[in-house]
Amino acid sequence: MKESKRMFLHYVSGLIILVTGFIHLISNNLPGIGTAIHESAIYPVNLIVLLSALMYHMLNGARVILMELIPGRCAAKAITWIVFLVGIALYIYGLQVFLNLFWPVE
């Protein structure tokens, strides 16, 4: 994927974090509207989207920082793959925590 597309997705994920974070704050802090959001199907979907956007934004930012600290084409490919694999592992862990929170296994 081109770097310009990655940065565009980085900016879009930042906007998604703002919107889903705002919904998350409303649902946890406003008694009337918050309980309606919290009890609907919007809330778990919102948390999954928030997790996805946060993971991409955080890992892409870390990847960009590492690529600036360690220059070189070979290092850039290695950094990209390492960050990708770490991201997959963290996302699976985050989904597991999320699923256990809303649908616990008894």
HELIX and SHEET records of a PDB file:
HELIX    1   1 GLU A    3  ASN A   29  1                                  27    
HELIX    2   2 PRO A   31  GLU A   39  1                                   9    
HELIX    3   3 ILE A   42  LEU A   69  1                                  28    
HELIX    4   4 ARG A   73  PHE A  102  1                                  30    
END                                                                             
